[in-house]
Every structure is written in C-alpha cells, then in structure tokens.
Amino acid sequence: MTTSPSRLEIAARIHVLLVRELCQGIDVEQMVHDERYARDVLLVCAAFKGSELAALAQQYRHTVPMPPAPPAGHAARPTDWSRNTSGFGVSRPMESLDQAPEGPAPVIPRRKTDAPEPAEASLARRLLSRWLPR
C-alpha cells in the first residue's frame, strides 16, 4: 500500500526545489499553517510549468489540510465555563465571581505625608474609592 505524501513533506520538497531554482527557500512550517502564504508559494511553483514544482503545487492543493494549530498562549480548557477566556484563564466559574469573597477585604494603609494633597488627586481618590472594594 502506498501512502500519499503529507503537506509537510510536499512543502519540504518544494523548499528544496525552490532553493535549487531560485536560490531562495520558503518557511515550510508557515506554508503548512498559513493559507495565504501557501497560496503565494503555490503561485510561484505553478509558474514553473512542466517542472516538478508545478506538479508538487497541484499535489499540495489536493492534500487534506492539517488541523489548525491552537493560538499561541492558549491552553486547552477542561470545563465549559472556561472556554471563552482571554488566555489568562479564570480561577473559578463566573457564577461564583458574583458572590462576595469569603472573609473581610484586606485594608491597604494610606501613605502619610506632610504635604497637603492636591485637589485633583483628592477627586481621583474619591472617584476610585467608589469602584474599589472596602
């Protein structure tokens, strides 16, 4: 039984032939994972009519694409509630975030200064105190 070459194998062969023909290679991994890059490389290969490059370009188009790689920095999430996160992750489900935290909130002592506080800073502190937990 013969197996057809994968996209990675075809891309590697295209790289070798382009280095030989044009003295310029390609990024094989990017070709496999980036459709726009692959399209551009295949257009260059198709320009070499009657050569192995044109045949490889045609063969590459007929292979089954590889599954897309997960975005960098995102790990697989074990539960349904954690799928739509920004990549930083959530420590607990959203339902539990609405509940009040256990125990009293930590008190952050203010810095004591001798100079009076400017009016802008006083206003900013009052506005921020409405948002910050007590």
MOCOR-V793115 format. One line per field, one symbol per residue. psi: psi as a letter, one per 20 degrees, with the letter a starting at -180 (. if undefined). burial: b if it has 24 or more other C-alpha atoms within 12 Angstrom, else e. A space follows every 50 residues. Layout:
BEGIN
psi: ???
burial: ???
END
This chain:
BEGIN
psi: pqqqqrhggghggggghhgggikparogghhhiohgggggghhghhimpj rhgghhgghhhiqpqqqqqqqpipqppirhijhlrjiirphrqhhihhqq qprqqqpoqqppqhqqpqhghgggggghhhhqq.
burial: eeeeeebbebbbbbbebbeeeeeeebeeeebbeeeeebeebbebbbeeee eebbebbbbbbeeeeeeeeeeeeeeeeeeeeeeeeeeeeeeeeeeeeeee eeeeeeeeeeeeeeeeeeeeeeeeeeeeeeeeee
END
